[in-house]
Amino acid sequence: MFEVDVDSARLKSEIAAFYAGFGVPGELLSAFESSALLVPLTGPEDRVFTVQTGGLAWLCAFTGVQEYAQFMTARGVVADQTYRFHTFLGRRLREYAADLPEPTGVAVDMLGAAPMTFPPEVSEEPPTDGGRG
């Protein structure tokens, strides 16, 4: 067994503050963007793992190995299989999600005790019809 060091203490603290009712949205987002997070990879080409729920795609990210293992256990892991992941800064995950063709958010510690989502930015303006009335 090897140890993976991710720096997500500030993010965990800001999430705890959010759940306690005194979180500051700007601080939460800043902590997310500067945190190193584990991101599961899937398939032979090591694509970032996403799930579809509520009509949106969500990139799954985890604040540590324990949270990642909890998620994989809930999904029914196979003991002999290797589960790959990569470490990304939250900022890079948001940039990647924003560049995808469909609205995609980032879900942190999805099945943990304190999950947090960072939804995609969606335009409030209705689509134009190209000038046709």
C-alpha positions as CSV (number, residue, x, y, z in Angstrom):
1,M,0.0,0.0,0.0
2,F,1.3,3.5,-0.8
3,E,0.4,6.8,0.6
4,V,-1.1,9.5,-1.6
5,D,-0.7,13.1,-0.4
6,V,-3.4,15.5,-1.5
7,D,-3.8,19.0,0.0
8,S,-7.5,19.5,0.6
9,A,-7.5,20.5,4.2
10,R,-8.7,24.1,3.5
11,L,-11.5,22.7,1.2
12,K,-12.6,20.3,3.9
13,S,-12.7,23.2,6.4
14,E,-14.7,25.4,4.1
15,I,-17.2,22.6,3.4
16,A,-17.6,22.0,7.1
17,A,-18.3,25.8,7.6
18,F,-20.9,25.6,4.8
19,Y,-22.7,22.7,6.5
20,A,-22.5,24.5,9.8
21,G,-24.3,27.4,8.3
22,F,-21.6,30.0,8.3
23,G,-19.7,29.3,5.1
24,V,-18.7,32.1,2.7
25,P,-19.3,31.1,-0.9
26,G,-16.2,33.0,-2.3
27,E,-14.0,31.3,0.3
28,L,-15.5,27.9,-0.6
29,L,-14.8,28.4,-4.3
30,S,-11.3,29.7,-3.6
31,A,-10.5,26.6,-1.4
32,F,-11.9,24.3,-4.1
33,E,-9.9,25.9,-6.9
34,S,-6.6,25.7,-4.9
35,S,-7.1,22.1,-3.6
36,A,-5.5,19.0,-5.0
37,L,-8.2,16.4,-5.6
38,L,-8.2,12.7,-6.6
39,V,-10.1,12.1,-9.8
40,P,-11.0,8.6,-10.9
41,L,-9.9,7.5,-14.4
42,T,-11.8,5.0,-16.5
43,G,-11.3,3.0,-19.7
44,P,-8.1,2.1,-21.6
45,E,-7.6,5.8,-22.5
46,D,-7.8,7.0,-18.9
47,R,-10.8,9.3,-19.3
48,V,-12.0,11.4,-16.3
49,F,-14.8,9.5,-14.6
50,T,-18.2,11.3,-14.8
51,V,-21.8,10.4,-13.8
52,Q,-25.0,11.7,-15.2
53,T,-27.7,12.8,-12.7
54,G,-30.3,15.5,-12.7
55,G,-29.8,16.1,-16.4
56,L,-26.1,17.1,-15.9
57,A,-22.8,15.4,-16.2
58,W,-20.7,15.6,-13.0
59,L,-16.9,15.0,-12.8
60,C,-16.2,13.0,-9.6
61,A,-13.4,14.3,-7.3
62,F,-12.3,13.3,-3.9
63,T,-10.5,15.0,-1.0
64,G,-8.5,11.9,-0.2
65,V,-8.0,8.2,-0.7
66,Q,-10.4,7.3,2.1
67,E,-13.3,9.2,0.4
68,Y,-12.3,7.7,-3.0
69,A,-12.3,4.2,-1.5
70,Q,-15.7,4.8,0.1
71,F,-17.1,5.8,-3.3
72,M,-15.6,2.8,-5.0
73,T,-16.9,0.4,-2.3
74,A,-20.4,1.7,-2.8
75,R,-20.1,1.1,-6.5
76,G,-19.0,-2.5,-5.9
77,V,-15.2,-2.7,-6.3
78,V,-13.5,-5.9,-7.4
79,A,-10.6,-6.7,-5.0
80,D,-8.2,-7.8,-7.8
81,Q,-8.8,-4.8,-10.0
82,T,-6.6,-1.7,-10.1
83,Y,-8.5,1.6,-9.8
84,R,-6.6,4.4,-11.4
85,F,-6.8,8.1,-10.5
86,H,-5.0,11.3,-11.2
87,T,-4.5,14.4,-9.0
88,F,-5.8,17.7,-10.3
89,L,-6.3,21.2,-8.8
90,G,-9.9,22.1,-8.5
91,R,-9.3,25.1,-10.8
92,R,-8.1,22.8,-13.6
93,L,-11.2,20.5,-13.1
94,R,-13.5,23.6,-13.5
95,E,-11.7,24.7,-16.6
96,Y,-11.9,21.2,-18.1
97,A,-15.6,20.9,-17.2
98,A,-16.3,24.3,-18.8
99,D,-14.7,23.2,-22.1
100,L,-16.9,20.1,-22.4
101,P,-19.7,20.3,-25.0
102,E,-22.5,19.6,-22.4
103,P,-23.0,21.4,-19.0
104,T,-20.7,19.6,-16.5
105,G,-20.1,20.3,-12.9
106,V,-17.7,18.9,-10.3
107,A,-19.0,16.7,-7.4
108,V,-16.6,16.5,-4.5
109,D,-16.8,13.5,-2.1
110,M,-20.1,12.5,-3.8
111,L,-21.0,9.7,-1.3
112,G,-19.2,11.0,1.7
113,A,-20.6,12.6,4.9
114,A,-20.2,16.1,3.5
115,P,-20.6,16.1,-0.3
116,M,-20.2,19.4,-2.2
117,T,-21.1,20.2,-5.8
118,F,-19.8,23.0,-8.0
119,P,-22.4,23.3,-10.8
120,P,-21.6,24.4,-14.2
121,E,-22.1,28.1,-15.2
122,V,-25.1,28.3,-17.3
123,S,-26.3,31.3,-19.3
124,E,-29.6,32.8,-18.2
125,E,-30.2,34.3,-21.6
126,P,-32.6,32.4,-23.9
127,P,-31.2,31.2,-27.1
128,T,-31.6,33.5,-30.1
129,D,-33.5,32.3,-33.1
130,G,-31.2,34.0,-35.6
131,G,-33.4,37.0,-36.1
132,R,-36.5,35.0,-37.2
133,G,-39.7,36.0,-35.6
